[in-house]
Amino acid sequence: MSNNLSNLPKGFKGLTHDFSSDQVTFKGVKWGKAMMWIFLLSDTFIFSCFLISYMSARSSTPIPWPNASEVFALEVFGVHVPLLLIAIMTFVLITSSGTMALAVKFGYEKKRKLCALFIFLTAIGGLTFVGMQAFEWSKLIFEEGIRPWSNPMGANQFGAIFFMVTGFHGTHVTIGVIFLFIFARKTWRGDFESGKRGFFTSMKSDYVAIEILGLYWHFVDLVWVFIFAFFYLW
């Protein structure tokens, strides 16, 4: 036995050998959950490339980058309040992560109506975020005159990168909101307890599907934290 163990590769090679030689690592993991993790990993690479491109563009331009405190300020009773809208958006999205976690908890406890309620509240939070992002975009485009190809407040690259990254993230949130409303209806109706088949698959669904949706939603919230730090605080 000791001789067999001594023949195993050491270090990083040993790690890859363990992953490739048996099925212990992913044994028992639901197919849908494994696929979601793979999807989130690929999405992490995409968002990472976007943020690296943003840092590269900002560092290389000789034209001053727009001041976030001025670009994203709101006027409240005649007073400019920097980042007010962004702070509310961030609070709403982070709060929706908490309601999603509670939905998963109540799902595994088989408290169907509470689970559906918190999924619905999460969807409302996401919808509110998308609505505020649409307001932010309209303000930048129609009031500040910022376009993907031009920017009267500084470097021209700002508009292109900002709309691309926040638009890509907003698309993720929108897709998540659609599925949250669908899942809230399915949960309230008791589809996961009766084992009713899903919309896009012939497989029977259960409460694990809510956890998978929760993984997606937490990822979207986590990405927003990075976008918030890079675009609004830097």
C-alpha positions in Angstrom: 0.0 0.0 0.0 2.8 2.4 1.0 4.6 1.5 -2.2 1.6 2.3 -4.3 1.1 5.7 -2.6 4.8 6.6 -3.1 4.3 6.1 -6.9 1.7 8.8 -7.1 2.8 12.1 -8.6 3.5 14.9 -6.2 2.6 18.6 -6.1 0.4 20.1 -8.9 0.7 17.0 -11.0 -0.7 15.0 -8.1 -3.7 17.4 -8.0 -4.5 16.9 -11.7 -4.0 13.2 -11.4 -6.5 13.0 -8.6 -9.1 15.0 -10.6 -8.7 12.9 -13.7 -8.3 9.4 -12.3 -11.5 9.1 -10.3 -15.0 10.5 -10.0 -14.9 11.4 -6.3 -14.7 15.2 -6.9 -18.0 15.5 -8.8 -19.7 12.3 -7.5 -23.2 13.0 -6.3 -23.3 16.6 -7.7 -26.5 17.3 -9.7 -26.0 17.7 -13.4 -27.6 21.1 -13.5 -25.5 22.4 -10.6 -22.3 21.2 -12.2 -23.3 22.9 -15.5 -24.1 26.1 -13.7 -20.7 26.2 -12.1 -19.0 25.7 -15.5 -21.2 28.5 -17.0 -20.3 30.8 -14.1 -16.6 30.0 -14.6 -16.8 30.9 -18.3 -18.7 34.1 -17.4 -16.0 35.0 -14.9 -13.4 34.9 -17.7 -15.6 37.2 -19.8 -16.2 39.8 -17.1 -12.5 39.6 -16.2 -11.5 40.4 -19.8 -13.9 43.4 -19.8 -12.5 44.8 -16.6 -8.9 44.3 -17.7 -9.8 46.1 -21.0 -11.3 48.9 -19.0 -8.2 49.3 -16.9 -6.0 49.2 -20.0 -8.1 51.9 -21.8 -8.2 54.1 -18.8 -4.5 53.8 -18.1 -3.4 54.4 -21.7 -5.5 57.5 -22.7 -3.9 60.9 -22.3 -7.3 62.6 -22.0 -8.6 62.9 -18.4 -11.1 60.2 -17.4 -14.5 61.6 -16.3 -14.9 62.2 -12.6 -17.4 59.6 -11.3 -18.6 61.9 -8.6 -19.7 64.4 -11.3 -20.9 62.0 -14.0 -23.1 59.9 -11.7 -24.4 62.6 -9.4 -28.1 63.3 -8.9 -29.6 66.7 -8.1 -31.9 66.5 -5.0 -33.6 69.7 -4.0 -31.0 71.7 -5.8 -28.0 69.8 -4.2 -25.7 67.6 -6.2 -25.4 64.2 -4.4 -22.6 62.1 -5.8 -23.3 58.4 -6.5 -26.8 58.5 -4.8 -28.5 56.4 -7.4 -25.6 54.0 -7.6 -25.6 53.5 -3.9 -29.4 52.7 -3.9 -28.9 50.3 -6.9 -26.1 48.5 -5.0 -28.2 48.3 -1.8 -31.2 46.9 -3.7 -29.1 44.2 -5.5 -27.2 43.1 -2.4 -30.4 42.9 -0.5 -31.9 40.7 -3.2 -29.0 38.3 -2.6 -30.2 38.0 1.0 -33.8 37.3 -0.1 -32.6 34.7 -2.6 -30.6 32.9 0.2 -33.8 32.8 2.3 -35.7 31.4 -0.7 -33.2 28.6 -1.0 -33.4 27.9 2.7 -37.2 27.8 2.7 -37.1 25.6 -0.4 -35.1 22.9 1.3 -37.3 23.1 4.3 -40.3 22.5 2.0 -42.0 25.8 3.0 -43.4 26.3 -0.4 -45.2 29.6 0.0 -42.4 31.3 1.9 -40.0 30.1 -0.7 -42.2 31.5 -3.5 -42.6 34.8 -1.6 -38.8 35.4 -1.3 -38.2 34.4 -4.9 -40.8 37.0 -5.9 -39.2 39.6 -3.6 -35.8 38.8 -5.2 -37.4 39.3 -8.7 -38.8 42.6 -7.6 -35.4 43.7 -6.3 -33.8 42.7 -9.7 -36.5 44.5 -11.6 -36.0 47.7 -9.5 -32.3 47.5 -10.3 -32.9 47.2 -14.0 -35.3 50.1 -13.9 -32.8 52.3 -12.1 -30.0 51.3 -14.5 -32.3 52.3 -17.4 -32.8 55.7 -15.7 -29.0 56.1 -15.3 -28.4 55.3 -19.0 -31.1 57.7 -20.1 -29.6 60.5 -17.9 -26.1 59.9 -19.3 -27.3 59.8 -23.0 -29.9 62.5 -23.0 -28.7 64.9 -20.3 -24.9 64.5 -20.3 -24.6 63.7 -24.1 -22.4 60.6 -23.5 -22.3 58.2 -26.5 -20.3 55.0 -27.1 -18.2 56.9 -29.6 -18.0 60.3 -27.9 -17.9 61.9 -24.4 -18.1 65.6 -23.7 -16.9 65.0 -20.1 -13.5 63.5 -20.9 -12.0 60.4 -22.7 -14.1 59.1 -25.6 -13.5 55.5 -24.5 -15.5 56.0 -21.3 -18.9 55.7 -23.1 -18.1 52.6 -25.1 -16.6 50.7 -22.1 -19.2 51.8 -19.6 -22.2 50.9 -21.8 -20.7 47.6 -22.8 -19.9 46.3 -19.3 -23.0 47.6 -17.5 -25.2 46.6 -20.4 -23.7 43.1 -20.4 -24.3 42.9 -16.6 -27.8 44.4 -17.0 -28.6 41.7 -19.5 -27.6 39.0 -17.0 -29.8 40.7 -14.3 -32.8 40.9 -16.8 -32.5 37.2 -17.7 -32.3 36.3 -14.0 -35.4 38.4 -13.3 -37.4 36.5 -16.0 -36.4 33.2 -14.5 -37.1 34.4 -10.9 -40.7 35.2 -11.9 -41.1 31.8 -13.6 -39.7 30.0 -10.6 -41.8 32.0 -8.2 -44.9 30.9 -10.1 -43.8 27.3 -10.3 -43.0 27.2 -6.5 -46.3 28.8 -5.5 -48.1 26.3 -7.7 -46.2 23.4 -6.1 -44.5 22.1 -9.3 -41.3 21.1 -7.4 -43.3 18.9 -5.0 -45.3 17.3 -7.7 -42.3 16.8 -9.9 -43.8 18.6 -12.8 -41.5 18.9 -15.8 -39.8 22.3 -16.6 -40.4 24.7 -19.4 -37.1 24.0 -21.3 -36.5 20.4 -20.3 -38.2 17.0 -20.2 -36.6 16.3 -16.8 -38.6 16.5 -13.6 -37.6 19.5 -11.5 -37.1 19.8 -7.7 -35.9 22.4 -5.2 -32.3 22.0 -6.3 -33.3 24.1 -9.3 -33.9 27.0 -6.9 -30.4 26.6 -5.5 -29.0 26.6 -9.0 -30.9 29.8 -9.8 -29.5 31.2 -6.5 -26.0 30.5 -7.6 -26.6 32.5 -10.8 -28.1 35.4 -8.8 -25.3 35.5 -6.3 -22.8 35.6 -9.1 -24.6 38.5 -10.8 -24.5 40.4 -7.5 -20.8 39.6 -6.9 -19.9 40.9 -10.4 -21.8 44.1 -9.6 -19.5 44.7 -6.6 -16.5 44.6 -8.9 -18.2 46.9 -11.5 -19.2 49.3 -8.7 -15.6 49.4 -7.4 -14.0 49.9 -10.8 -16.4 52.3 -12.5 -17.8 54.3 -9.6 -15.1 54.4 -6.9 -11.9 54.5 -9.0 
